[in-house]
């Protein structure tokens, strides 16, 4: 070795890094958990892209078929309602039959829904293909992903979640602009065919690498340390204890409040995400320039998509979530004054920062409240609130425009719902202690022992002071 390099010219520090499996302290670069994160990111990217790109679809459908903006917007609302209602079921299916199987079903439905949507000529077809079929597909391939990623991280869940949630922004940033260009070049129908076929193929290939648990892949979870108790992650004992512990979760105030919080936040940003492109076009921008504003929101929000769960892991989720909701509500008021392209883009940059942190801390706060308990049903119920919020928020811009000829009241309602969400977060329990028995310690114990610990945990949570 000469000058700190090996005989082949590889820096000695890099050689040691590779020999240690890419380890930096407790963090490992070459770990299968990152493959799971990447597969989850692909699914999140596809689902969020098609959902957030709906605003680009509104005007082409209105112009071609003469449908009202409100009638087209109802297709988005219906999709969100169906996704919401199916989310708890998808969470249960992921726990009961496996996330990979559930997600594969979602991919097949995604392809069917997109291809049918490309051929619609009547409103009812849009409602069935996009609203119903794509709505079910979203629940099936989006809900099981987060619990699986959580099971692959014994520690540092915020880091894994943050990296995966970047896809929520990068996906729309790419797809929204691409779909706007394709609408102009090949038409909206062909755009749905191309997007559906490519998206289904990519997700199907990604699932070949997906494994529901570290044990299924013959690995240990990321952040595992010597002395950690093994977790029960499969089999009849796992399913029985998951059902038992879910009953404890239902008895906490946080379970119900987090559904409400997700609902309020999603109403707030769905109004903007669905209405931003039509609002900008209404004020004189071209469709591609208006889509560029939505793309800017997606790109800038990347920062907080990553930082919110990482900060939540380190300093607690309540504060991070509170300031994200507060900023989302206050920042949207800038939209009231936007008339020129520069003002629209300024709004996009400022509002995107708190918006990016609004929904990404939920997996972390679930871990802080409930420990390593299977998260599928709990996260599914939270996405029920989110989906209903997206449905209501997606419906608001078109309905307000149909009744008033403008979007001012839609923007005001967006701000109100986000600020109400910030107020609801204040009422959450502290995140410093578990609210239910520790799954890691009690998953092999009798129901009577776990029940005694549950009573103690719930009583402690009831008298705990706020954060």
Secondary structure by P-SEA (a helix, b strand, c coil): cccccccccccaaaaaaaaacccccccccccaaaaaaaaaaaaaaaaaaaaaacccaaaaaaaaccccaaaaaaaaaaaaaaaaaaaaaaaaaaaaccaaaaaaaaaaaaaaaaaaaaccccaaaaaaacccaaaaaaaaaccaaaaaaaaacccaaaaaaaaaacccccccccaaaaaaaaaacccaaaaaaaaaaaaaaaaaaaaaaccccccccccccccccccccccccccaaaaaaaaaaaaaaaacaaaaaaaaaaaaaaaaaaaaaacaaaaaaaacccaaaaaaaaaaaaaaacccccaaaaaaaccccaaaaaaaaaaaaaaaccccccccaaaaaaaaaaaaaaaaacccaaaaaaaacccccccaaaaaaaaaaaaaaaaaaaacaaaaaacccccaaaaaaaaaaaaaaaaaaaacccccccccccccccccccaaaaaaaaaaaaaaaaacccc
